[in-house]
Amino acid sequence: MEFTAVSWNLFHGRDFPPDPALFTWRSRLLRIEERNETHAQVNRELVDEFAAILAGAEWDVALLQECPPRFAESLAAACGAEAHRALTSRNALAPLRTWIARHNPDLIASGEGGSNLTLVRPGGSLSEIVERRELTIHSGRPERRAIAFTRIAATGGTQICVANLHATNDQPRLATADVLRAAAAAVEWAAGAPLLFGGDLNLRPAEDAAAFERLESEFNLSGTTSLKAIDHLLAHGLEAVAAPTPWPGEQRERPHDNLRLRLSDHAPVEARFKTGSP
């Protein structure tokens, strides 16, 4: 049995053109669109654009991080998917944060609040979600981090377990603690079933080799994207048919008034796995 997985940090539903000159204070404060010869930078609601990218891609399970909680229903509907959403940080006063984000997403940025969202497309190798759990991995400063555990029924009577995590950023020591704590919990929860452990781990193998060595030696989780990547799809009890690979930039772009919108500051990472079952 084979399935395709994608991991994508959605940058809180915002665009991120390749030209840094398009990021201006007048855009952030006054919502003035910035343009160059190829791309635009817009400061507006982009849920339809993110939905179009995800709906148009071929995958069975998608692990999304920095997903605005309000995006969950729209993304699931567009993709014909079941959803499991685990709230992460900055979600107090959600109605107020949501109102600001709808009117000026670049101004509030990550202040809108976030979630880890796992989407499962039924009808292929994976049929339905049979269990949803979440666990707080880090509750102190700088902010709460949580992992979404999703158990999925698959063809042949097997089950696939998915652990979706966004670890602490810009602090490798805390990120390492988040990732190892999450890995231990995920392996225990999977209870021997094939496990996909992924997301934005905020750790680079080139800089934090010891963390990935421990993931493999202690939890049998392997399959990093690249030495400099922070977005990974690690597997336990699964064989990678196609290794985790970032999408090219143009694959996460949408047309906009004869220009292009590039969504998120992260490239989705895609991989294909198989189990020993037929």
Helices and strands as residue ranges (DSSP letters): E 2-9, G 11-13, G 20-22, H 25-30, E 34-35, E 40-41, H 47-56, E 61-65, G 69-71, H 72-79, E 82-87, H 94-103, H 105-108, G 109-112, E 115-120, E 126-138, E 145-154, G 155-157, E 159-166, H 172-190, E 195-200, H 209-219, E 231-236, E 239-246, G 249-252, E 253-256, E 259-262, E 269-274
